[in-house]
Amino acid sequence: MEYISRSEAETEDLGRRLAAVLPAGSVIACLGGLGMGKTAFARGLALGLGYRGRVTSPTFTIVNEYRGGRFPLFHMDLYRLNGPDDLWDIGWEDYLDQGGITLVEWSERALDAMPEGTVRVSIAHCPEHEDWRTITMEGAEPL
């Protein structure tokens, strides 16, 4: 399914709407370049799960955990990792076994490690308007 986001708030809302339909244990592979809105999407996902705290990019921490919602959200950023083998060093399997929602930014660095059933969310510039985003979701029901 393809969506057009005209603002950061619309990108967050799409994440919030996705959170409402995700079952426990879901993994979201988020793809897109710098500044595309991956963290805004993550904020919306956290809100949709019921988390009310601050959501920030995990670029330097690799993983941010958000608890207190319907499910815990494990927000990962693989930008600084060298490849799929580095996932095991950060406890990838442990996170997946907790039954929360795992959102992986820069997932293109480790797509082979994503489990079956992973939802793919690609965010790119919209061809019609540079400030808008085209968000494509694969593996999730239409929102």
Long-range contacts (C-beta under 8 A, 24 or more apart in sequence): 1-136, 1-137, 1-138, 1-140, 1-142, 1-143, 2-134, 2-135, 2-136, 2-137, 3-134, 3-135, 3-136, 3-137, 3-143, 4-126, 4-132, 4-133, 4-134, 4-135, 5-37, 5-126, 5-132, 5-133, 5-134, 5-135, 6-129, 6-131, 6-132, 8-37, 8-40, 11-37, 11-40, 11-41, 11-44, 11-123, 11-133, 11-135, 12-40, 12-41, 12-43, 12-44, 12-47, 13-44, 14-41, 14-44, 14-135, 14-143, 15-40, 15-41, 15-42, 15-43, 15-44, 15-45, 15-46, 15-47, 15-48, 16-44, 16-45, 16-47, 16-48, 17-44, 17-48, 17-143, 18-44, 18-45, 18-48, 18-119, 18-121, 18-137, 18-140, 18-143, 19-44, 19-45, 19-46, 19-47, 19-48, 19-49, 19-70, 19-101, 20-48, 21-140, 21-141, 21-143, 22-71, 22-101, 22-119, 22-140, 24-71, 24-99, 24-100, 24-101, 25-96, 25-99, 25-100, 25-101, 26-101, 26-102, 26-117, 26-119, 27-96, 27-101, 27-102, 27-103, 27-104, 27-114, 27-115, 27-117, 27-118, 27-119, 28-101, 28-102, 28-103, 28-104, 28-118, 28-119, 28-120, 28-121, 29-104, 29-107, 29-111, 29-114, 29-118, 29-119, 29-120, 29-121, 30-103, 30-104, 30-105, 30-106, 30-107, 30-121, 30-123, 31-106, 31-107, 31-108, 31-120, 31-121, 31-122, 31-123, 32-122, 32-123, 32-124, 33-124, 36-123, 36-124, 36-125, 36-133, 37-123, 37-133, 37-135, 38-105, 38-106, 38-123, 39-105, 41-103, 41-121, 41-123, 41-135, 42-73, 42-75, 42-103, 42-105, 45-73, 45-101, 45-103, 46-73, 46-75, 49-73, 49-101, 57-105, 58-105, 62-90, 63-90, 63-91, 63-95, 71-99, 71-100, 71-101, 72-98, 72-100, 72-101, 73-100, 73-101, 73-102, 73-103, 74-98, 74-100, 74-101, 74-102, 74-103, 75-103, 75-105, 76-102, 76-103, 76-104, 76-105, 77-104, 77-105, 77-106, 78-104, 78-105, 78-106, 78-107, 78-109, 78-110, 79-105, 79-106, 79-109, 81-106, 81-109, 81-110, 82-109, 83-109, 83-110, 84-109, 84-110, 84-112, 84-113, 86-110, 87-113
